Amino acid sequence: MKKTKTRPTRAEQKDRTREDIRRAALDLFETRGFEGTTIDDIAAAASVGRRTFFRYFLCKEAVLFDEAVFPHLTAELDKLLTSGTPPARAIFLAMERNPHESREPDETTIRRRRLRVAFLNEPSVSDFYRHQIGLMAQRVTEVVRKHPEHAAVPFLPELVGGLIHTMTLEHLESGETRPFSLDAGPWREAVRALERSFDA
């Protein structure tokens, strides 16, 4: 019996278009460099219009990144805080539950990460990444603030957001050449040192 081909859904078509644009951009970045590649070049190589490019990516820099930094983080953090996990512990557990780190990256992801590291010295790439990190830290602060018992402690939500902001920036500034550090020990010691400084 002959099988009939099923047409891709709208969501599948959108995913395919996004990946076509991303692959075209990565090919051009590898051959022409970041500055030598324009959005018009990418659109032409992906056989889409300039307006279509902007429906999928905010800018050229966004091609090198996921849609958000640690997109799973706020949902995991909210679950942990709801279950009664203290905020500092919750942020480390939420980071450890990153579903993207639990599976082997595909070829496109490997290429994207490699190029991202190579282009971090480009001011626009670095600025874009830092902006995304700032947005992620802000979302973390807002999640902690949603929980009345934590919101009632002055500056606690901001401290948790600041912690994840600092951790992620440190990873960025290392050139992403070492694994993301989830060791709570150094951060715990830093908090203790801060507490001791008030008693000095």
C-alpha positions in Angstrom: 0.0 0.0 0.0 1.4 3.4 -1.0 2.0 5.8 1.8 0.7 9.3 1.4 3.1 12.1 2.3 1.9 14.3 5.1 2.3 18.0 4.7 4.4 19.7 7.3 2.5 21.6 9.9 2.8 25.4 10.1 5.0 25.0 13.2 7.3 22.5 11.4 7.5 24.9 8.4 8.5 27.8 10.7 11.1 25.6 12.4 12.5 24.6 9.0 12.7 28.2 7.8 14.4 29.3 11.0 17.0 26.5 10.6 17.5 27.3 6.9 18.3 30.9 7.8 20.6 29.9 10.6 22.5 27.4 8.5 22.9 29.9 5.7 24.2 32.5 8.1 26.7 30.0 9.7 28.0 29.1 6.3 28.6 32.8 5.4 30.1 33.5 8.8 32.6 30.7 8.3 33.6 31.9 4.8 33.3 35.7 5.1 33.6 36.4 8.8 31.0 38.1 10.9 31.5 41.7 9.8 31.9 40.6 6.2 28.4 39.1 6.2 25.2 41.2 5.9 21.6 40.4 6.6 20.9 40.8 2.9 23.6 38.2 2.2 22.0 35.8 4.7 18.5 36.3 3.4 19.6 35.7 -0.2 21.6 32.5 0.7 18.5 31.2 2.6 16.2 32.1 -0.3 14.0 34.3 1.9 13.3 38.0 2.0 14.8 40.5 4.4 11.5 40.9 6.2 11.3 37.1 6.7 14.8 37.2 8.3 13.5 39.7 10.9 10.5 37.5 11.6 12.8 34.9 13.0 15.8 36.8 14.3 16.1 40.2 15.9 19.5 40.9 14.3 22.5 39.2 12.8 24.0 38.6 16.3 20.9 36.6 17.4 21.7 33.9 14.8 24.6 32.8 17.1 22.4 32.3 20.1 19.3 30.4 21.3 16.1 32.5 21.7 17.1 33.2 25.3 19.9 32.5 27.7 18.9 29.4 29.7 15.2 29.5 28.6 14.3 26.7 31.0 15.6 28.5 34.0 12.7 30.6 35.3 10.2 27.8 35.0 12.4 25.4 37.0 13.3 28.1 39.5 9.6 28.8 40.1 8.8 25.1 40.6 11.6 24.8 43.2 10.7 27.9 45.1 7.0 26.7 45.2 8.2 23.4 46.6 10.0 25.3 49.5 13.5 25.1 48.2 15.5 28.1 49.5 16.4 30.6 46.8 20.2 30.2 46.6 19.8 26.4 46.5 17.0 26.6 44.0 19.0 28.6 41.5 21.8 26.0 41.5 19.3 23.1 41.1 17.5 24.9 38.3 20.8 25.4 36.5 21.7 21.7 36.9 18.3 20.7 35.3 19.1 22.4 32.0 17.6 20.0 29.5 19.8 21.3 26.7 22.9 20.0 28.5 21.5 16.5 29.0 21.5 15.6 25.3 24.2 15.6 22.6 24.2 18.9 20.6 23.4 18.6 16.9 25.9 19.8 14.2 24.2 23.2 13.9 24.5 23.8 17.6 28.1 22.8 17.7 28.9 25.2 14.7 26.9 28.0 16.3 28.7 27.6 19.7 32.1 27.5 18.0 31.5 30.6 16.0 30.0 32.4 19.0 33.2 31.9 20.9 35.2 33.0 17.8 33.2 36.2 17.5 32.9 37.2 21.1 35.6 39.8 20.5 33.2 41.5 18.1 31.6 44.4 20.1 28.1 43.8 18.7 28.2 40.1 19.6 29.5 40.7 23.1 27.0 43.5 23.7 24.1 41.3 22.4 25.2 38.4 24.7 25.6 40.7 27.7 22.1 42.2 27.1 20.6 38.7 26.9 22.3 37.8 30.2 20.9 40.9 31.8 17.4 40.1 30.6 17.7 36.5 32.0 18.9 37.9 35.4 16.0 40.3 35.4 13.5 37.4 34.8 15.1 35.4 37.6 14.7 38.4 40.0 11.0 38.7 39.0 10.4 35.0 39.6 11.9 35.3 43.1 9.8 38.4 43.7 6.6 36.4 42.9 7.0 34.5 46.1 5.8 36.6 49.0 8.1 35.1 51.6 11.1 35.9 49.5 9.8 39.3 48.2 9.4 40.3 51.9 13.2 40.1 52.4 14.7 43.4 51.1 17.1 42.9 48.2 16.8 39.1 48.2 15.3 38.8 44.7 17.9 41.2 43.4 20.7 39.2 45.0 19.6 36.0 43.4 19.3 37.7 40.0 22.7 39.3 40.5 24.2 35.9 41.4 23.1 34.2 38.2 24.1 37.4 36.2 27.6 37.2 37.7 28.0 33.5 37.1 26.9 33.7 33.5 29.1 36.8 32.8 32.1 34.9 34.3 31.4 32.0 31.9 31.2 34.5 29.0 34.4 36.2 29.9 36.3 32.9 30.1 35.6 32.6 26.4 33.2 29.7 27.1 36.2 27.5 27.0 35.5 25.7 30.3 32.2 24.1 31.5 29.7 26.4 33.2 30.5 26.3 36.9 27.7 25.1 39.1 29.9 24.8 42.2 28.0 26.5 45.0 31.1 26.4 47.3 32.8 29.6 46.1 29.5 31.5 46.1 28.6 30.3 49.6 32.0 31.5 50.8 31.5 34.9 49.1 28.1 35.3 50.9 29.7 34.4 54.3 32.5 36.8 53.7 30.0 39.5 53.0 28.2 38.7 56.2 31.4 38.8 58.2 32.2 42.2 56.7 29.1 43.7 58.5 30.5 42.4 61.8 33.9 43.9 61.3 
